[in-house]
């Protein structure tokens, strides 16, 4: 029997477009949300509360974290705090996905979402703050303060997780941390020194020439000074790069 063949032109015509693929994925997600909504109704009949239901579903179907949470937030909007905590405790590695879903569905004020998430999993504080601030750029000062007040030890992680190439954002995050917990000034001064030396949490590492490295150090020192790092601390850092005060003090 001869195998059936399809003319290349015809094959190209029947190949789904990117929009069709996206629409198909969205439809699949919606079907999963509906499926998990029915499962929540089933668990209700068995007198399971929303937190227990979320934990059970995430434990059995971790690959479906998005539709499981979407269905839960939709069905139990007043229970969002308990649902977020239950989900993060059940699957800490999915903290970023859980926060993203909460932000996308606008279940609460972003600051409240940050507070709940950092309380549940402080080790993801930098990711949580970055997701929330990307969602609400004008609220970054409040979001950073909320996170560090929940767990002051996250200050270093949050600053290291900030893109140091975005000096405006870096300065704002540093100022917010210092405003929230002034006693962390010396601690954050060391973090600034490490970042100037190239030790950050950013995945992308840039190779700098000697002149570029010096210019970068001056820019970060200037931002750190404006944010509130004491002059004495900055002088110690500046001497390592032979940078004069006049180069970074406004």
N, C-alpha and C positions, 0 to 999 in steps of 0.2 A: 504494500500500500504506500502511495506517495504521501510524504509529509506535506501538510498544508503550509503554504508560504504567504507572507503578507508583503505587498509592495512597500518599500521604504517610505514613499510619500504617504501612503495610507496609514502606515504605522505612526508617522509623525503627526498625522491629523488626529488619530485617536489617543495620542499620548496626553494625559491630563495636564492641564496648566497648573502653575504654582498656586493660583487663586483657588482652583478646584481642589488641589491637595489640602490647602489650608482649610477650606470649607468642609472637606471630608473629616479632617482632624477635629474641627470644632463640633461637627455633628456627632462624632464618636464620643467626645468629651461630654456633650449634653446628654447622650444616652447613658453614659456612666453615672452622671449626676442623678438622673432619674432613677437608675437602678439602686444607687445608694440611698436615695430618699425613701424608696420602698423598704430597704433594709432597716432604716431608722424606724419606720413605722412598725416593722416586725418586732424590733427590739423594745419598742415602747409597750407593745402588747405583753411582752415578757417582763415589764416593769424595770427595764434597764434605764439608767439616767443617760443624759447626753454624753458625759465624759466617758463612761464605761463603754458606750457604743462606739465612740471615736477610737478609743484605745484598741478595742477588739478588731475593728475594721483595718486600722493602720498596721496592726501586728500581722494580720493575715494578707493584706493587700497593700504593702508599702509603695508599690509602683503606681498606685492610684491615689497618691496623697492629694493631688489637686481636686479631683471630683469628690473625694471623701470629705474634704474640708469645705468645698463649695456647697455641697449638699447640707452639711452640718450648720454652717453659718446661715444658710437660707432657711432651714427648718427651725433653728433655735437662735434667733438673732439676739435675744436677751442673755444667752449663755456664752457669749463670745469669749469672755475671760476664762471661763472654765474649759471651754473647748480648746483654746490656744494652749493653755497650760498642759492639758491632757495630751494633746498632739505632740508638743515639744518633748514632754517627758517620755512619751512612748517612742518617738523617733527623733532624737536630738540632731542627727545628721541632716534632717529635713527642715531645720529651723528657718533657713532662708526661704524655702518654698512656702512654708506656713505663713511667714510674715508677708511675703509677696501676695499670697491669696487674700489675706486679711486687708492689706492695703488696697488691692484691686477692687474688692467688694465693699470697701469703705464701711466696714463694720463698726468703726469707732474713729475718734480723732487719732491721727498718726502718733501723737505723743503718748496716748494711752496704749497703743499697740506696741510701741517701743518699750514702755515700762513693763508690760506683761511679759514680753519676749525676753528682755534682759534679766528679769527676775527668774524666769524659768531656765535660761541657759546663758549665763554671763560670758562664757567663752566665745560666743558669737556676737558680742556687742558691736564690734566694728562693722560686721556685715549687716546687722540689724539697723544701725544708724545710717549706713550708706544707702540701704534700700529705702528707708523712710525719708531721708533727705533728698534722694533722687525723685521720690514721689511728691514731696512738698519742699522744694528748694528754699522758699521764703521762711520756713520754720526751722531751719537747720540749727539755729542757736538754741531754741527750746528743746529740740530733739536730743542734742548732745548733752545738755544740762540734765534732762530727765534720765538719760542712760547712766551718766556718771554719778548722779545722786543715788540711784538705785544700788550701784556697786562701784565705789570709788576706784577699786583696783583695775577697772576696765579702762581707765584714762589712757594708759600707755598703749593698749591695744587699739583703741579708737583713733589715737593720733597716728600710730604707725599704719593704720588701715586707710588713712587719708591720702589722696593723690597729691604728693608734694610738688608735682609740676603745675598744679592749679593753686597758685600762691594765695589767691583771694579766699578760696575754700579752706586752705591750710590755716591761714591766719584766723579765719572765723571759728574754725573748730578749736584751735588752741585757745583763743580768747574765751570761748564758751566753757571750756574745761577749767580754765583758771578762775573764771567768774563763779563757777559752781562750787569748786573746792580749792580755795586759795592755798591751802596747806600742801597741795601737790606741786607747788611751783618748782622746787628743787628737783623733784622726781621727773617732771616734764622737761626741765632744762636738760637733763641727761638724755631724754628721748630725742630732743631736738638735735643734740650732739650726734647721736647715733644715726639720725636721719640724714644729717649733713654728710656723715661718713658713708652713706649709702645703705644703711641697714633699715629696711622698711618691710612692710607686709605685702607690698605690691608685687604681683607676679612678674610683671615686665621689668627687666633690669636694663638700664641704659648705660652704655660705655661712654664716659666723658673724657675729653682731652683735659690736660692740666688746666688750661685757661677756662674751659667750660666748667670744670669742677670748682674752680675758684669763684667764678661768676655765680654758680648755683649756690655756693656757700654764702656769698654776700646777700643774695636774694632771700634765702631762708633766714639768715640772721636778722635782716631788715624786717621780715614778716614777724619773726619771733619777738623782736623788740616792740613792734606796734601792738602785738597781742598781749604783752605784759610780762615777758620774761625779764628778770632784773638785768641791768647793765653789767653788773659784776660777773654773772654767769655767762653772759654773751662774750665778755672779754676773754674768758678762759678758752672758749671755743675758738674765737677769732685768732688767738695767738698760734693755734695749730696750723693755720693756713696763711699766717703773716698778713692778716687783714687788719687795717687800721680802723679805729673807731669811726672816723669821719666817713668811711665807706658804707657803714650800715646804720648809723644813727641818723634819724631824720632831723 
